[in-house]
């Protein structure tokens, strides 16, 4: 797993299907602002009919007992490893403290429809600083989460909420047919890379095509020997049949070539000591293009894939299509 929880995907991201579905109050700024994909901004001198325009979620000043809250449906269910409660530009109007609860509701479309919501604590009430990204690593028992509730004490404004974690997919994704074993939605995760100067390697596994050059994995210009690489942990152990790689939007900075390898590893995976086997031999890449290859070791089981790019550059998306290993009935 990446060293910093902020390197993990934001499970609540709008582009992954996340949504803010309810809030106790949103008088000054709407609840949807919590998960905007952009960085918070300040607009000097801009006011609405409710007061100063603020980029985020802001409640009115509470004059009764209690506290304010907002409920988010995660775009992808998973284990939450850390949260960022960003109070950027909230200086005299941020909450003193915040906490986070989680629940796992299966196929229930909304936690508000449940007669008794089984919330459990992810983050105990913790002090916040104003005009700052407040980071909290979560150390509790790992539990699958589909919804989170942000509690703020007693009221105020939060610019952004990021819920970083590892995806735990539904079993129905893994039937007998071909499936993208590396997809973020299926539990795939970039666990190590040589460099991430211009782009998070998790972008390789995002759904849909990339939208711009910043929506992929790009390394800095290599000035010494060697090449760049990224290791992907597959969402499910399986046999790989086909690989797709896109260099969309990378025109003057696509790698000259690439190579893919796979390994079958148990717990305690170490990329340096793993037994890597050829999956796709070194092949040239074209800028701003899609590529597809048949896997060279389709008969072998794999848990991880390593993509090497020569010598450096940017890749937009990587798809690893294969057949997932069936889960024993007793383990379902």
PyMOL commands that set and color helices and strands:
alter all, ss='L'
color gray80, all
select helices_A, chain A and resi 5-7+14-16+31-35+111-113+171-173+184-186+201-205+329-331
alter helices_A, ss='H'
color red, helices_A
select strands_A, chain A and resi 19-23+47-48+51-52+57-58+68-86+97-103+120-127+133-137+144-153+157-158+160-167+179-180+189-193+217-218+228-246+257-263+277-284+290-294+301-310+314-315+317-324
alter strands_A, ss='S'
color yellow, strands_A
deselect
rebuild
show_as cartoon
